Amino acid sequence: MKFTRWLSWLTHRTRRPAARLPSAQSIAEDAFQAALELAADGVILLDGSGRVLALNSHAQALMHSGLGALQGVDFWEALPEAITDRHRGAAELALRSDSRSSFVSHYAFEDQWVEYQLRQQADGMIVNLRDVSAEHHALRSLRESEAGQKTLFDAHPVAMWLYDPASRRLLAANQASAALYGQPLEDAAGRSVEIFFPDGQGAALLDSLPAGDFHGEMRLCTQKKTDGERMLVELVCASIHWQLRPAVLVSVVDVGARHLADAQLRQRNDELELGMAQSTLQAQSSRKELETFLYAMSHDLKAPLHVVSGFARTLAERYSPVLDQQGQHFLERIQASTRQLAKLIDDLRTLSYLPRVTLVLETVDLVPVCQRLLDELGKREPERQVLVEMPAELLVTCDKHLLVTALSCLLDNAWKFTSRKEQGWIKVGLVPGSDPGDAVICVSDNGVGFDAAYAQKLFTAFQRLHSTADFPGSGLGLAIVQRVAQLHGGQAWGVTANQGGASFFLSLPQVAATHVPDAPA
């Protein structure tokens, strides 16, 4: 049955006096009501005068009417008075011109939003009701989110603007942009982004951005302010959605000052590199001069020294019987001075070549090394009585050649400074270090010791705490020991006892050896 026929039937039925309905009509009425109930939304049928002919339970619930049964009631009177006052006039006006109207009402107590759609028919009207609370809340959340985004956008300290990727028209710009470019925001909206670029440069830069969605694209370019001043800026672009439409967000940072600082830094670095290169050349030149000097000492200076030493030895052998006591003293002084000068030349040469040494680490037993050095010292003074204490084995990882040089200096000092003892005593061993990974070599003696107040000067070249008349030497031995320790990544120090004697320590960090000999040398 068509809707107009249903309306006619329902209208005729409401005007007839109450009587028993035929069973066929009752069945038709029940079928019609069942059909209304099958609708997903609320449905209300109105007659030509706007009265309710029929409605389903959805409509009854969505109207929140306090009138109970609504059949025969004027539609606008069934609605809450506030809704009727607000929407009736506009709806009736729209129905006269367009045969349809819609509005959304808010039921505050239930916090429910209901959409009413009215459609004019030949014999009446259909009203569809739909709960749009979810859509309304989502829209409100979206608007609140957009409002929050706009607030953050406007308040952000970095200059930012948005443009439509299709038209390349500005959609929005924040306060920082106005300060950067020097123009009011309302003057920029809707204009082409070219207003920010020198002529023709904006299109080329924007064409270089990827198509579609992208993020974090960076460009370095020139832009212009309202007064025409140009600035070097860094643009970071990202595609976003702004007010439900595609947009490109551009953040702008003036990097002119930074690039100027970078340029100054590069210039300063270039100057430093040039200065370092010049210093390196000077150091190389000084090194060559030092090598030339050392060569002269080793050869040109040492040659006449050997001549003097040789003549002094010959003089002592041939003419010692005819020399008086003073003459013999002078001869001994000449021989002692030549020996000291030769030792000084050797030690200077040793100290000079140490910085150029490349370490070759190996595991070394120090016992045979020390024994050989002590044997050589004993041959020079066979009358000396010196007690030597060493364990059966002293294994350390080191550069053997350098450590032999350092031990030679330490044992030579111990032998020298115990020379006035009736019974000399020298001990070589390993002691625990502050770092568990260190091997600390200790050389102790019962010699004259030193003044503890000058302990820091012991390892400085030519710093002597005893006169050469009492204990001859070059004054370089402990400086060589310190340099050997530093080349190994360790250090050297000394302590003295109140009763005399001294102990010198050499720490050697123990790392993997590059070579392990088959047998101790």
Buried (B, 14 or more C-beta within 10 A) or exposed (E): EEEEEBBBBBBEEEEEEEEEEEEEEEEBBEEBEEEBEEEEBBBBBBBEEBBBBBBBEBBBBBBBBEEEEBEEBBBBBBBBEEBBEBBBEEBEEBBEEEEBBBBEBEBEEEEBBBBBBBBBBEBBBBBBBBBBBEEBEEEEEEEEEBEEEBEEBBEBEEBBBBBBBEEBBBBBBBBBBBEBBEBEBEEBBEEBBBBBBEEEBBEEBBEEBEEEEEEEBEBEBEBBEBEEEEBBBBBBBBBEEBEEEEBBBBBBBBBBEEEEEEEEEEEEEEEEEEEEEEEEEEEEEEEEEEEEBBEEBBEEBBEEBEEBBEEBBEBBEEEEEEBEEEEBEEBEEBBBBBBBBBBBBBBBBBBBEBEEBEBEBBBBBBBBBBEEBBEEBBEEEEEBEBEBEBEEEBEBBBBBEBBBBBBBBBBBBBBBBBBEBEEBBBBBBBEEBEEEEBBBBBBBBBBBBBEEEEBEEBBBBEBBBBEEEEBBBBBBBBBBBBBBBBBBEBBBBBBBEEEBBBBBBBBBBBEEBEEEEEEBE
